[in-house]
Amino acid sequence: EQLLFTKRFPVLFRDCQTPSKNVDFVRYAAWMAELREDGATGVFPQLRDFLSSGDWGMATNHYRLTVLGELSPADTVEGKIWQERSPQDLLWLLKCEWRAIAANGKIRRVALSEMGFSWVRILGHGLGRLDSMPKALQEFFEEMLPAQDASVKPLERLPCGYEHLQLGPLLWQGTSLANNKTALFSHEILTTTENSNWVGNIYFANYGEWMARVRDLYFHQLTPNCFRNSGRDGEWVCLSCSIDHLSEAMPFDRILVTMDVAAIYRSGVDLTFDYFLLENNQIVRKLAHGKHTMTWIGRDGKNDPILLDVPSLVIEKLLKAISKPV
């Protein structure tokens, strides 16, 4: 009992960035933003008037993704986006379901994602405050909410592909970094207008791309072969990720991204990411916090993913790195 926006499009070469040449997890954030904006073009004239004033903006508060299966270049993507009622005032909640339609017409569910966004009064460069959305815009978004008395129904049952991928027994679990510890790995990003958008701030999808970059830069040192041979020597696969945005960054800001290990399992790893604004080589404030769960897989004779144990050498190097004092 609510509006639903659906879009189909092909998987393109640029989308396939994993060693096994499938769609990487980072693509879903950009796709979700496209669905959100494609479905909201009717209100773009009003948005243009508000955003061009320099007094108002829209901000992404959080992003969540659960990866359920694989998308390959032979698939057509079907994205479905709808709005749900948020438990928090001033927060608008969008949900998305992602399906793969194979060349033979068979359908798989490959991911679920969620985005929270809010209307912001701009106080200064990179500074904003949550505020009530103008009436004309609020009415547009409220029309997409489900009826107040609508019953919640489960999604249609569909095959996925990652149902059998589990992390396995817990081998190690960490706590927050102690004073004598430093981040496992860090990488500095210099942003430009390339990372910006209509509102003028750093676009939320960049944070997922930086998460993937930092993760790959570190794990390439431990498992270089997994980035070669189309993943036949083992491959890291994202099962879920989340990013909570705490404050804004602007073009030409320097951003420090740090990565830590939160848990090690027999067949996977939990990672955490923190994003900091840098000025004069000093941390000014925290911009966002992210989580990332990935598992180690191989391929069977049909090229389907199969669960593998994380190489013992990787576990040994991780444990040695996270126990090393400054």
Protein Blocks (a to p, Z undefined) as FASTA:
>chain_A
ZZcddddddddfklmmcfnopacfklmmmmmmmmmmmmmmmmmmmmmmmmmnopaccddf
bdcdddfbdcdfkbccdddddddddfbghiacdddddddddfkopacdfbdcdddddddd
dfbghiacdddddfklmmmmmmmpccfklccdddddddfklmmpcgbjafbdcddddfkb
ccfbdcdddddfklgcfkopacfklmmmmmmmmmmmmmmmmmmmlmggnomnopaddfbd
cdddfbdcdehiacddddddfbdcfkbccddddddddeehiafbdfbdcddddddddddf
kopacdddddfklmmmmmmmmmpcZZ
